[in-house]
Amino acid sequence: MSIMLMNRLQQRIGVVEVFGSIGGAVRSPLMDRLLARIREDAQIKALVLDVDSPGGSATASEYIYRSVLRVAERKPVVASIRGVGASGSYMIACGAQRIVASKGAIIGSIGVISIRPMIEELLDRAGIDITVNKSGEFKDMGAPWREATAEEEEKMQALIDDTFGAFVSIVAEARGMTDSAVRALATGEVYRADKALELGLVDELGDLDRAIDLAAELAGVPRNPVFLRPQRSLRERLMGPLADSLVGAVVEQIDQRLWQNKVRL
């Protein structure tokens, strides 16, 4: 067997799952390290993102999006939206040169939301007082034990508006649209894949196999996929798959319940 043929057989299409909430099940530090390895691996000639996520943390979503962009600077990247590609996960998909969506997929939810629980009345009923010492006027902005001031509400809305503007710019650049055209679609609503195709949010309809074929075509290499996942810690490997999934589920629930005042996509 010739060296050229051997090299060709060793060429791979990397497939990376983006399943679950961004910042919870999908963690930006782990994804960033995985994507950096893919970017530097000479045998991986293209990347396919297998997406099924409702979104999540705004900061984590944008960080992963920019990690995907760095891969796309060196090799073809195709996003395959199999189920839900909404909000932060759609932002991540915008780092790819092409987006393929399954016919039943839900796409969009371009927007930003910040939610925080209000427990002031509950604390009053329980007879619990909160004492706060802080270094600056806005250090406890978003605290659930008191109502926000008018100035705090204004500052939080400005943060949401800035984050939304960045999201709109990302979509506009990725999809070759104007900011105003994206804003017309960015009502927070989701679209079925056929409507998303009509609106220009995806490039074609198809499944993961089609996305892998497309990545191979763009890279000019054989269809030879390899499924890659972030490296787990020693603790996670020792605890085993069942315990790992239980811990992950608990952590994700705690994140969603206690930190809902985060800006989310």
TASULNOR-V796181 format. One line per field, one symbol per residue. psi: psi as a letter, one per 20 degrees, with the letter a starting at -180 (. if undefined). A space follows every 50 residues. Layout:
psi = ???
//
This chain:
psi = pqhggghhhipqoppppmpaqpiehophgghggghhgghiohioirppoo pnqjbcpgghghghghhghhgihhrqpppoohfpmqdhhhgghiiqhqpp pqhjqpqclorqqpppqojghghghikpqppppqhrhjhkpjpijrqqrh hghghghhgggggggggghgggghjkrqghhghhiliirqqqghhhghij irhrprahghhgggggghikrqnmqppqqqpqrgghhhhrgghghggggg ggggghhikiiqpq.
//
